[in-house]
Amino acid sequence: MNTKHIVNLSRRRFLAGSAVSLAGLTLGVIPTVMAEQRQAGPGIAGRAPEAAGDFSPNAFLRIDKEGVVTVISKHLEMGQGTYTGLATLVAEELDADWNMVRVEGAPADAARYNNLFWGKVQGTGGSTAMANSWEQMRRAGAAARAMLIQAASKRWQVPADQISVSSGVIKHSPTGRQADFGALAELAAQQPVPESVELKDPKSFKLIGKRIPRKDTAEKINGQAQFTQDIDLPGLLTALVLHPPKIGMKVKQVDSAKALEVKGVRKVVELSTGVAVVADDFWGAKLARDRLSVTWDDSGAFDKSSEQILNDYRKMAQEPGLEATKKGSASTVLAAAESVLEAEYSVPFLSHSAMEPMNCVVRIDAEGCDIWNGEQMQTSDQQQVAGLLGLEPKQVHIHMLYAGGSFGRRANPAADYVLEAVNIAKSLKPGTPVKMIWTREDDTHGGYYRPIYLHRMRATQDEQGAPHAWEQRIVGQSILKGTPFELVMVKDGVDMTSVEGAANLPYEIKHIQVDLHSPELPVSVLWWRSVGSSHTAFAVECFIDELAVKAGEDPLTYRRKLLGNHPRHLAVLNLAAEKAGWGEPLGRNRGQGIAVHESFNSYVAQVAEVSVRRGVITVDRVVIAVDCGIAINPDIIEAQMQGGMGFGLSAALFSELTFKNGAVEQSNFNDYRVLRIDQMPEVEVHIVASAEP
Amino acid sequence: MINLTINGVRHTLDIDLQMPLLWVIRDHVGLTGTKYSCGIAQCGSCTVYVDGAAVRSCITPVSDAVGKEITTIEGLATPAGEAVQAAWKELEVVQCGFCQSGQIMSAASLLQRNQKPSDADIDQAMQGNLCRCATYARIREAIKLAAGKLTGGHS
């Protein structure tokens, strides 16, 4: 056996920065490497094993004898269109027939499926999925294409450079021979992986940049798509957990006699997080949970109210915090100024409230642990579960499913709900699968909220009214403290996610100071769609408006003057204003507002048309301009802009999670209100053409 | 023992008569297109038809459905249902997809009654169906497109 096999080397080289699978392609590699990589290889990724004759040139795709191209997605599909986007990149360079492409979730594997922007961690978040995969997926497709051409060249005995590929057809024009991918898959699998591949000139893209259909639509409109909630396995049990009514309470005593009388109830399990009831079905578990009698130790119970928290924050904001940005000497200028404009902005705790409440399916047996779930940070969860069970991470198999929304909730470094489900499974007979389901109320009360934040803004203006000194004091809990991200993303005590969107203020101002206080509370917090920008953009853009009003200037003109060094901000701002008809009178009780912001490398400006009638605010129309770099699928970008706006509008108009004497006051969609269809504005999206990755 | 007819198939089940229809459909019949999200008729994810009328199966005791025709997303085959699904596909309505079975059931129910719904009709019929991805703009557009297909207007 030749251990110097070229395939091994070349493949490492062509996917520099990520380790790559050798599964399924060749017999010529070092056996131990082969065995290890096969274990978690494509095709063994939780679905049907790879069939004989399949062509798996790398960890990211597989082509079977019928010509079906299966793209293996290292990223979670939670609605944002990642499956379609990643498949587009592969199919583009492969010149596949889009109708023959399908997608499946990759197994958790930090070595092969890591997010290239995050090091050796597999995860989806921070708008990185497409950006980190941009070259990786294209190279994966290009390599497969080259190997298919090699196979055709061998079979037809014609020079490779006379062979073309288009829409899934491999063709040799001089002889008129042609074949589809399936017919050449087996032979392609025997070809060496090319040393290097050439990627297409963007001018010749056929799929990238086009409004091609999503890959998940068909099964999401006929009820066939599999979410965690839908998993069924032989002998599957369902678990519900009774959590303490307040943070910090512990189980003191459990009387489960009445619960155990309910038909189909198997077990009551005491956990560190509450009391679980395991039953044959949801309804049995629910009835039994309602009959549990639990005495709680409330000696460590959280007892604060949201109002009190904000008052504490308000006091903190009077004092300087840790410095996040400093340019010039804002505090000196402000101290000496005769006239200072001051404002305070605060935002409440928010629950993610994805339509699919948190849940997880777990089975533990002698071999390891299987998890069926849609999760954003697979290998972080894998490590946590392995740690809990005393297993090697590779013994924890995560079967990636669709997530019914997430918005950051299923990306918890503490793996809260996953570990809770694993702890329940651990208490059962080995090999018993259990589906833990949180009710909507559990989900609302389950913690990991977008934190309460308070911003105290102060500014002075020059003779023309332009801001001269700008001070922003931010007060709110750190999301990253105590997580593995702290090392990289908390600098000198400043959590980057607390100040993003504020510390990188795009407006040209002579004196800028942004400070941060990160008070601690027992309320668990987490990233919530757009993370820091969910409050910083609100505070910054509102305050700029206040300054414009004080200067007697139009808010658009005012912003334009301050964005000279930020062409991408300026371009979206101008586009939104132009398309919205900025400045045209709208009539009585109606008006327009404008804002611009950059988050995770996307630049967005919006113009909102708003009516106020009897004190009720209605947003009638929103015009959006976005520059997110290369638009891989403009239709999905448009959908993200429409939906992201609606998600933000929920928070702006309705959503609020409040504590009173330590207890969360909301429980379900009746009192934790989110946007409904009759409150959705008309929306228009304009995408700026861009070549930025 | 009760008999339930779901999507034209008869099921004989030994279950608690108070069990919500949703959990019978999901846990005992094994049709999982109908979703649990709120459990209190606030979100519409669990929408099914009982004798042709859209109901929230999460608060409907199974006893109310005995002897009636139950239709879930898996069995939606009315002209309105098919038009809605086609429009959903054409306009790429779905994002995460979790609420979409319920959205489609409600939209098809609306078009069954009213083939030319106004915006106000759509608001009224659909405001009980939540979507956290806020696909609402496309839902509205798709209902209009489906209405056009049904009435032989633009396709």
Interface residues (C-beta under 8 A of the other chain):
Chain A: M78 G79 Q80 G81 P213 R214 D216 T217 A218 K220 I221 N222 G223 Q224 A225 Q226 F227 Q229 D230 D232 T238 K263 D281 F282 W283 L287 S353 A354 M355 E356 P357 Y402 A403 G404 G405 S406 F407 I437 T439 R440 D635 I636 A639 Q642 G643 G644 M645 G646 F647 L649 S650 N668 F669 N670 V674 L675 R676 I677 D678 M680 E682 V683
Chain B: D16 M19 P20 W23 R26 D27 H28 G30 L31 T32 G33 T34 K35 Y36 S37 C38 G39 I40 Q42 C43 S45 T72 I73 E74 Q85 W88 K89 E92 V93 V94 Q95 C96 G97 F98 C99 Q100 S101 I104 I122 D123 Q124 M126 Q127 N129 L130 C131 R132 C133 A134 T135 Y136 A137 R138 I139 R140
